[in-house]
Amino acid sequence: MRTQHHRRDIKPDRIRALELLASCNNGCPEGILQAHGFAISDMDELVHAGLAKASADRVVAGSRTIEVARVRFTAAGRRVREKAQR
């Protein structure tokens, strides 16, 4: 019997990314996701699938203000994560 794969099927590493996002109260800075082994393309895939959203935030580091991307859950991302935990 052949198994059908649906577009909504999500790869295990994307579930791991959603788990990491769940552990961040205000979303995760892009650098934290990269430090955990996620590529920009992984984050783009989550955003494109509607499971996460990205926004630009300004952060003061010493005397400099820098802009960082922050990735946050969406309601759809929460549902996918919850479904994967069952």
Sequence and secondary structure as in RCSB ss.txt:
>XXXX:A:sequence
MRTQHHRRDIKPDRIRALELLASCNNGCPEGILQAHGFAISDMDELVHAGLAKASADRVVAGSRTIEVARVRFTA
AGRRVREKAQR
>XXXX:A:secstr
      TT   HHHHHHHHHHHT TT EEHHHHHHTT  HHHHHHHHHTTSEEEEEEEEEETTEEEEEEEEEE H
HHHHHHHHHH 
